[in-house]
Amino acid sequence: MKRIIISMAGTEGRREYKDVQIAPGTKPRDVLAQLNLNGFQLERPEGGAFGFNDDLFGAVTDGQKLFATPADVEAGLAAFV
């Protein structure tokens, strides 16, 4: 078992942190479902999102912090004039 910390946007601009225990075979979608974070994805502190079916247990260290961010954010769209 490993413990990870999920940082997510809270109310009034504060961040909330959730400690989660994960076992071998745990996928990001399992953690997001456990925290009832539909429409979110998990991101590494150095950047880059995990795929929903990635092996989360093998990709993180014990005590590592990850970020829960909205999955539907689009960046780089040209502005219409």
TORDREN-95731 format. One record per atom (N, C-alpha, C): x, y, z; residue number from 1; atom name. Coordinates in Angstrom, 1 decimal. Each point is the difference from the previous one (the first is absolute). Example, Ala and Ser with C-alpha at 12.3 -4.5 7.8 and 13.67 -1.06 7.14 Angstrom:
<rs>
R 13.2 -5.7 7.8 1 N
R -0.9 1.2 0.0 1 CA
R 0.9 1.2 0.0 1 C
R -0.4 1.1 -0.7 2 N
R 0.9 1.1 0.0 2 CA
R -0.8 1.1 0.8 2 C
</rs>
This chain:
<rs>
R 0.8 -1.2 0.0 1 N
R -0.8 1.2 0.0 1 CA
R 0.9 1.3 0.0 1 C
R -0.5 1.0 -0.7 2 N
R 0.6 1.3 0.0 2 CA
R -1.0 1.0 0.4 2 C
R 0.5 1.1 0.5 3 N
R -0.9 1.1 0.4 3 CA
R 0.4 1.2 -1.0 3 C
R -1.0 0.5 -0.6 4 N
R 0.2 1.2 -0.9 4 CA
R -0.9 1.1 0.6 4 C
R 0.3 1.2 -0.4 5 N
R -0.7 1.2 0.4 5 CA
R -0.6 0.7 -1.2 5 C
R -1.3 0.1 -0.1 6 N
R -0.7 0.6 -1.1 6 CA
R -0.3 1.5 0.4 6 C
R 0.5 0.9 -0.8 7 N
R -0.3 1.4 0.2 7 CA
R -1.1 0.4 -1.0 7 C
R -1.0 0.7 0.5 8 N
R -1.1 0.4 -0.9 8 CA
R -0.5 1.4 0.4 8 C
R -0.6 0.7 -0.9 9 N
R -0.5 1.3 0.3 9 CA
R -1.2 -0.2 0.9 9 C
R 0.0 0.9 1.1 10 N
R -1.1 -0.1 0.9 10 CA
R -0.9 1.2 -0.1 10 C
R -0.7 0.3 1.0 11 N
R -0.9 1.1 0.0 11 CA
R 0.7 1.3 0.4 11 C
R -0.4 1.1 -0.4 12 N
R 0.6 1.3 0.3 12 CA
R 1.4 0.1 -0.4 12 C
R 0.4 -0.7 -1.0 13 N
R 1.4 0.1 -0.5 13 CA
R 1.0 -0.8 0.7 13 C
R -0.3 -0.7 1.1 14 N
R 0.9 -0.8 0.8 14 CA
R 0.2 -1.3 -0.7 14 C
R 1.1 -0.7 0.3 15 N
R 0.2 -1.3 -0.5 15 CA
R -0.3 -1.0 1.1 15 C
R -0.5 -1.1 -0.4 16 N
R -0.3 -1.1 0.9 16 CA
R 0.9 -1.2 -0.3 16 C
R 0.4 -0.7 1.0 17 N
R 0.9 -1.1 -0.2 17 CA
R -0.7 -1.3 0.5 17 C
R 0.1 -1.0 -0.7 18 N
R -0.6 -1.3 0.4 18 CA
R 1.1 -1.1 0.0 18 C
R 0.2 -0.7 1.1 19 N
R 0.9 -1.1 0.0 19 CA
R -0.7 -1.2 -0.5 19 C
R 0.7 -0.8 -0.9 20 N
R -0.6 -1.1 -0.6 20 CA
R 1.0 -1.2 0.1 20 C
R -0.5 -1.2 0.4 21 N
R 0.8 -1.2 0.0 21 CA
R -0.2 -0.7 -1.3 21 C
R 1.0 -0.4 -0.7 22 N
R -0.1 -0.7 -1.3 22 CA
R 0.7 -1.3 0.1 22 C
R -0.5 -1.0 -0.7 23 N
R 0.6 -1.3 -0.1 23 CA
R 0.5 -0.3 -1.4 23 C
R 0.9 -1.0 -0.2 24 N
R 0.4 -0.3 -1.3 24 CA
R -1.2 -0.2 -1.0 24 C
R 0.1 0.5 -1.2 25 N
R -1.1 -0.1 -0.9 25 CA
R -0.9 1.2 0.0 25 C
R 0.1 0.9 0.9 26 N
R -0.9 1.1 0.1 26 CA
R 0.3 1.0 -1.2 26 C
R -1.1 0.4 -0.6 27 N
R 0.0 0.9 -1.1 27 CA
R -0.5 1.4 0.4 27 C
R 0.4 1.0 -0.7 28 N
R -0.6 1.4 0.3 28 CA
R -1.5 0.0 0.1 28 C
R -0.7 -0.7 -0.9 29 N
R -1.4 0.0 0.0 29 CA
R -0.6 -0.5 1.4 29 C
R 0.7 -1.0 0.6 30 N
R -0.4 -0.6 1.3 30 CA
R 0.1 1.1 1.1 30 C
R 1.0 0.8 0.0 31 N
R 0.2 1.0 1.0 31 CA
R -1.0 1.1 -0.2 31 C
R -0.2 0.4 -1.3 32 N
R -1.0 1.1 -0.2 32 CA
R -1.4 -0.4 0.3 32 C
R -0.3 -1.3 -0.2 33 N
R -1.4 -0.5 0.3 33 CA
R -0.1 0.0 1.5 33 C
R 1.0 -0.5 0.7 34 N
R 0.0 0.0 1.5 34 CA
R -0.3 1.4 0.6 34 C
R 0.6 1.0 -0.6 35 N
R -0.1 1.4 0.5 35 CA
R -1.2 0.7 -0.6 35 C
R -0.8 -0.7 -0.8 36 N
R -1.2 0.6 -0.7 36 CA
R 0.4 1.2 -0.8 36 C
R 1.1 -0.2 -0.8 37 N
R 0.5 1.1 -0.8 37 CA
R -0.2 -0.3 -1.5 37 C
R -1.3 -0.1 -0.4 38 N
R -0.3 -0.2 -1.4 38 CA
R 0.4 1.2 -0.8 38 C
R 0.5 -0.2 -1.2 39 N
R 0.4 1.1 -0.8 39 CA
R 1.4 0.6 0.3 39 C
R 0.8 -0.7 0.9 40 N
R 1.3 0.4 0.3 40 CA
R 1.0 -1.0 -0.5 40 C
R 1.3 0.4 0.0 41 N
R 1.1 -0.8 -0.3 41 CA
R 1.1 0.2 1.1 41 C
R 0.9 -0.9 0.1 42 N
R 1.1 0.1 0.9 42 CA
R 1.3 0.5 -0.7 42 C
R 0.7 1.0 0.5 43 N
R 1.2 0.5 -0.6 43 CA
R 1.2 -0.1 0.9 43 C
R 1.1 -0.2 -0.6 44 N
R 1.3 0.0 0.8 44 CA
R 0.4 1.4 0.3 44 C
R 0.7 0.1 1.2 45 N
R 0.5 1.4 0.4 45 CA
R 0.8 0.6 -1.1 45 C
R 0.8 -0.7 -0.7 46 N
R 0.9 0.5 -1.0 46 CA
R -0.7 0.2 -1.4 46 C
R -1.3 -0.3 0.0 47 N
R -0.8 0.2 -1.2 47 CA
R -0.3 -1.3 -0.7 47 C
R -1.0 0.0 -0.8 48 N
R -0.5 -1.2 -0.7 48 CA
R -1.0 -0.8 0.7 48 C
R -1.0 -0.3 -0.7 49 N
R -1.1 -0.8 0.7 49 CA
R 0.1 -1.5 -0.2 49 C
R -0.5 -0.7 0.9 50 N
R 0.0 -1.5 -0.1 50 CA
R -1.2 -0.3 -0.8 50 C
R 0.1 -1.1 -0.8 51 N
R -1.2 -0.5 -0.7 51 CA
R -0.9 -0.7 1.0 51 C
R -1.2 -0.1 -0.3 52 N
R -1.0 -0.6 1.0 52 CA
R 0.3 -1.5 0.3 52 C
R 0.7 -0.7 -1.0 53 N
R 0.3 -1.4 0.2 53 CA
R 1.5 -0.3 0.3 53 C
R 0.8 1.1 0.3 54 N
R 1.4 -0.2 0.3 54 CA
R 0.2 -0.7 1.4 54 C
R 1.1 -0.7 0.1 55 N
R 0.3 -0.6 1.3 55 CA
R 0.5 1.0 1.0 55 C
R -0.9 0.5 0.8 56 N
R 0.4 1.1 1.0 56 CA
R 1.0 -0.5 1.0 56 C
R -0.2 -1.2 0.5 57 N
R 0.8 -0.5 1.1 57 CA
R 1.5 0.0 -0.4 57 C
R 0.3 -0.5 -1.2 58 N
R 1.3 -0.1 -0.5 58 CA
R 0.6 1.4 -0.4 58 C
R -0.8 1.0 -0.2 59 N
R 0.5 1.3 -0.5 59 CA
R 0.2 1.0 1.1 59 C
R -0.4 -0.3 1.3 60 N
R 0.2 1.0 1.1 60 CA
R 0.8 -0.6 1.1 60 C
R 0.5 0.9 0.8 61 N
R 0.7 -0.4 1.2 61 CA
R -0.9 0.2 1.2 61 C
R 0.3 -0.7 1.1 62 N
R -0.7 0.1 1.2 62 CA
R 0.0 1.4 0.5 62 C
R -1.1 0.6 0.3 63 N
R -0.1 1.4 0.5 63 CA
R 0.0 1.1 -1.1 63 C
R 0.0 -0.5 -1.3 64 N
R 0.0 1.0 -1.1 64 CA
R -1.3 0.8 -0.1 64 C
R 0.2 1.3 -0.3 65 N
R -1.2 0.8 -0.2 65 CA
R -0.4 0.1 -1.5 65 C
R -1.2 -0.2 -0.3 66 N
R -0.6 0.2 -1.4 66 CA
R -1.1 1.0 0.0 66 C
R -0.3 0.5 -1.1 67 N
R -1.0 1.1 -0.1 67 CA
R -1.2 -0.6 -0.8 67 C
R -1.2 0.3 0.5 68 N
R -1.2 -0.3 -0.7 68 CA
R -0.5 1.3 -0.7 68 C
R 0.0 -0.1 -1.4 69 N
R -0.4 1.1 -0.8 69 CA
R -1.1 -0.3 -0.9 69 C
R -0.8 1.0 -0.4 70 N
R -1.1 -0.3 -0.9 70 CA
R 0.6 -0.6 -1.3 70 C
R -0.7 -1.1 -0.5 71 N
R 0.5 -0.7 -1.2 71 CA
R -0.4 0.7 -1.3 71 C
R -0.9 0.9 0.1 72 N
R -0.6 0.6 -1.3 72 CA
R 0.6 1.4 -0.3 72 C
R 1.2 0.3 0.6 73 N
R 0.6 1.3 -0.3 73 CA
R 0.7 -0.1 -1.4 73 C
R -0.3 1.1 -0.8 74 N
R 0.7 0.0 -1.3 74 CA
R 0.9 1.3 0.0 74 C
R 1.2 -0.3 -0.4 75 N
R 1.0 1.1 0.0 75 CA
R 0.4 0.3 -1.5 75 C
R 0.4 1.2 -0.3 76 N
R 0.6 0.3 -1.3 76 CA
R -1.0 0.2 -1.1 76 C
R -1.3 0.3 0.4 77 N
R -1.0 0.3 -1.0 77 CA
R 0.2 1.4 -0.5 77 C
R -0.1 0.2 -1.2 78 N
R 0.1 1.4 -0.6 78 CA
R -1.3 0.8 0.4 78 C
R 0.2 1.2 0.3 79 N
R -1.1 0.9 0.4 79 CA
R -0.7 0.5 -1.4 79 C
R -1.3 0.0 0.1 80 N
R -0.7 0.5 -1.2 80 CA
R -0.1 1.6 0.1 80 C
R 0.3 0.7 -1.1 81 N
R -0.1 1.4 0.0 81 CA
R -1.3 0.5 -0.6 81 C
</rs>
